[in-house]
Amino acid sequence: MSRRGNIRLLRAIAAGAAAVLLLGSSLPAAAPAWSADPEPEDWPCVQRMVPELSAAIVWTGPPVDEVAGAWRGDAQIDALAGKLSARRTPMEEANEAIAAYAQGLGAGKDRKLTMLFAAVLELINTNRRQVLDGIRRAARRQVALADKIEAQTAELDQIPADGAPAQQERRSALQQQLLWDSRIFDERQHSISFVCETPVLLEQRLFALGREIQTHLD
């Protein structure tokens, strides 16, 4: 099987886990953010690879571009955005934190809330890029391992079961290595199938946070 064929196989294996996890998610689905660009050859997930989430898919408030980067000088927004963008923060707790922050704002409330969303958007995008890079590195390792297993299987098929002692020794060694490598492949694939959902969950989180922040705009 070619490297491209191995990637197709990895995507097919990931598809089942993706469907189960998405059906079980309680967060609303974000607006489609699909790209028309072809998928990178080292992308193993059934979901399309979206390198960057844009404000347009989530935000209908004041222009985000006008406050991009301005939040870095605001320690309160910096800390709050970090808390909101972290997936370990439950959405109920995140919504309460947004409401408390909005309640304490006076003049320039909409600008501050837009800055908060801009900060969350940038932090989530940074996190997603790291996840995407990790997924692609893992896929390349899987392809290399699949190629190794393929080569070992082809060699094993050429060795007679009742061959000379040296052949039998080599056959036994190959069988043991194939068993080990196949086990590693399956374990890694399970991990990749799970991690493939992370970019989607981050997109859903951004959608939910953006929606909540917008409810507090004047």
C-alpha positions as CSV (number, residue, x, y, z in Angstrom):
1,M,0.0,0.0,0.0
2,S,1.3,3.5,-0.9
3,R,1.8,6.2,1.7
4,R,-1.2,8.0,0.4
5,G,-3.2,4.7,0.6
6,N,-2.1,4.4,4.3
7,I,-3.3,7.9,5.0
8,R,-6.7,7.0,3.5
9,L,-6.8,4.0,5.7
10,L,-6.1,6.1,8.8
11,R,-8.9,8.4,7.8
12,A,-11.3,5.5,7.3
13,I,-10.4,4.1,10.8
14,A,-10.9,7.5,12.4
15,A,-14.3,8.0,10.8
16,G,-16.1,5.6,13.1
17,A,-14.8,7.2,16.3
18,A,-15.5,10.7,14.9
19,A,-19.1,9.9,14.3
20,V,-19.6,8.5,17.8
21,L,-17.9,11.5,19.6
22,L,-19.7,14.1,17.6
23,L,-23.1,12.6,18.3
24,G,-22.3,12.5,22.0
25,S,-21.2,16.1,22.2
26,S,-23.4,18.5,24.1
27,L,-21.9,21.7,22.6
28,P,-23.6,23.3,19.6
29,A,-21.9,22.7,16.3
30,A,-20.1,25.7,14.9
31,A,-20.8,27.2,11.5
32,P,-18.9,25.3,8.8
33,A,-15.4,26.5,8.5
34,W,-14.3,24.1,5.7
35,S,-11.6,25.1,3.3
36,A,-11.7,24.4,-0.4
37,D,-8.0,23.7,-0.4
38,P,-7.0,20.0,-0.9
39,E,-6.1,18.1,2.3
40,P,-2.4,17.7,3.1
41,E,-1.2,14.2,2.4
42,D,-0.3,13.7,6.0
43,W,-3.7,14.6,7.4
44,P,-5.3,11.4,8.7
45,C,-8.7,12.6,10.1
46,V,-12.1,12.2,8.6
47,Q,-12.8,15.9,9.4
48,R,-11.4,18.4,7.0
49,M,-8.3,20.2,8.2
50,V,-9.1,23.9,8.9
51,P,-5.7,25.6,9.7
52,E,-7.3,28.8,11.2
53,L,-10.7,29.7,12.6
54,S,-11.9,33.1,11.5
55,A,-14.0,35.5,13.5
56,A,-16.5,35.6,10.7
57,I,-17.8,32.1,11.4
58,V,-18.7,33.0,14.9
59,W,-18.8,36.7,15.6
60,T,-21.5,39.2,14.4
61,G,-20.5,42.0,16.9
62,P,-18.2,44.9,16.3
63,P,-15.2,44.4,14.0
64,V,-12.6,42.2,15.7
65,D,-9.8,43.5,13.4
66,E,-10.0,46.9,15.1
67,V,-9.0,45.5,18.5
68,A,-6.7,42.7,17.4
69,G,-3.8,42.5,19.8
70,A,-5.1,45.3,22.0
71,W,-6.1,42.8,24.7
72,R,-2.5,42.0,25.5
73,G,-2.2,45.3,27.5
74,D,-5.2,44.4,29.6
75,A,-4.3,42.0,32.4
76,Q,-7.9,41.2,33.3
77,I,-8.8,40.2,29.7
78,D,-5.6,38.3,29.4
79,A,-6.4,36.2,32.5
80,L,-10.1,35.8,31.6
81,A,-9.4,34.7,28.0
82,G,-6.9,32.1,29.2
83,K,-9.5,30.7,31.5
84,L,-12.3,30.7,28.9
85,S,-10.2,29.1,26.1
86,A,-9.0,26.3,28.3
87,R,-11.1,23.2,27.7
88,R,-10.7,22.2,31.4
89,T,-13.0,25.1,32.3
90,P,-16.6,23.9,32.2
91,M,-18.9,26.0,29.9
92,E,-21.2,26.8,32.7
93,E,-18.3,28.3,34.7
94,A,-17.1,30.1,31.6
95,N,-20.5,31.6,31.0
96,E,-20.7,32.8,34.6
97,A,-17.2,34.4,34.3
98,I,-18.3,36.2,31.1
99,A,-21.4,37.5,32.7
100,A,-19.5,38.7,35.8
101,Y,-17.0,40.5,33.7
102,A,-19.6,42.2,31.5
103,Q,-21.5,43.3,34.5
104,G,-18.5,45.2,35.8
105,L,-17.9,47.1,32.6
106,G,-18.9,50.8,32.2
107,A,-18.0,53.0,29.3
108,G,-16.5,51.2,26.3
109,K,-18.3,48.0,27.3
110,D,-18.7,46.7,23.7
111,R,-15.0,47.4,22.9
112,K,-13.9,45.5,26.0
113,L,-16.1,42.5,25.1
114,T,-14.9,42.5,21.5
115,M,-11.3,42.5,22.9
116,L,-12.2,39.6,25.0
117,F,-13.5,37.6,22.1
118,A,-10.4,38.6,20.0
119,A,-8.2,37.2,22.8
120,V,-10.2,34.0,23.0
121,L,-10.1,33.6,19.2
122,E,-6.3,34.0,19.2
123,L,-5.7,31.6,22.1
124,I,-7.9,28.9,20.7
125,N,-6.3,29.2,17.3
126,T,-2.9,28.9,18.8
127,N,-4.0,25.8,20.7
128,R,-5.6,24.3,17.5
129,R,-2.4,24.9,15.5
130,Q,-0.4,22.9,18.0
131,V,-3.0,20.1,18.0
132,L,-3.0,20.0,14.1
133,D,0.8,19.8,14.0
134,G,0.8,17.0,16.5
135,I,-1.9,15.1,14.6
136,R,0.1,15.4,11.4
137,R,3.3,14.2,13.1
138,A,1.5,11.2,14.5
139,A,0.1,10.4,11.1
140,R,3.5,10.4,9.5
141,R,4.7,8.0,12.2
142,Q,1.8,5.8,11.5
143,V,2.5,5.8,7.8
144,A,6.1,4.8,8.4
145,L,5.0,2.0,10.7
146,A,2.4,0.8,8.2
147,D,5.1,0.7,5.6
148,K,7.3,-1.3,7.9
149,I,4.5,-3.8,8.7
150,E,3.8,-4.1,5.0
151,A,7.5,-4.9,4.2
152,Q,7.7,-7.4,7.1
153,T,4.5,-9.1,5.9
154,A,5.9,-9.4,2.4
155,E,9.1,-10.9,3.6
156,L,7.3,-13.3,5.9
157,D,5.2,-14.5,2.9
158,Q,8.4,-15.5,1.1
159,I,9.8,-17.6,3.9
160,P,8.5,-21.2,3.9
161,A,7.1,-22.5,7.2
162,D,9.2,-25.7,6.9
163,G,12.4,-24.0,5.6
164,A,15.9,-24.4,6.8
165,P,16.7,-23.6,10.5
166,A,18.0,-20.1,9.6
167,Q,14.7,-19.5,7.7
168,Q,12.6,-20.7,10.6
169,E,14.5,-18.5,13.0
170,R,14.0,-15.5,10.7
171,R,10.3,-16.4,10.3
172,S,9.8,-16.6,14.1
173,A,11.6,-13.2,14.6
174,L,9.4,-11.6,11.9
175,Q,6.2,-13.0,13.5
176,Q,7.2,-11.6,16.9
177,Q,8.1,-8.2,15.4
178,L,4.8,-8.1,13.4
179,L,2.8,-8.8,16.5
180,W,4.5,-6.1,18.4
181,D,4.4,-3.5,15.6
182,S,0.7,-4.3,14.9
183,R,-0.1,-3.8,18.5
184,I,1.7,-0.4,18.6
185,F,-0.1,0.6,15.4
186,D,-3.5,-0.2,16.8
187,E,-2.8,1.7,20.1
188,R,-1.5,4.7,18.2
189,Q,-4.5,4.7,15.9
190,H,-6.9,4.7,18.8
191,S,-5.1,7.8,20.1
192,I,-5.2,9.5,16.7
193,S,-8.9,8.9,16.3
194,F,-9.5,10.5,19.7
195,V,-7.2,13.5,19.1
196,C,-8.8,14.1,15.7
197,E,-11.9,15.4,17.6
198,T,-9.9,18.0,19.5
199,P,-9.9,20.6,16.7
200,V,-13.7,20.2,16.3
201,L,-14.2,20.5,20.0
202,L,-12.2,23.7,20.1
203,E,-14.2,25.1,17.2
204,Q,-17.4,24.3,19.1
205,R,-16.0,25.9,22.2
206,L,-15.1,29.1,20.3
207,F,-18.7,29.2,18.8
208,A,-20.3,28.8,22.3
209,L,-18.0,31.4,23.9
210,G,-18.5,33.9,21.0
211,R,-22.3,33.5,21.3
212,E,-22.2,34.0,25.0
213,I,-20.0,37.1,24.8
214,Q,-22.3,38.6,22.2
215,T,-25.3,38.3,24.5
216,H,-23.8,40.9,26.7
217,L,-23.2,43.5,24.0
218,D,-25.3,46.7,24.2
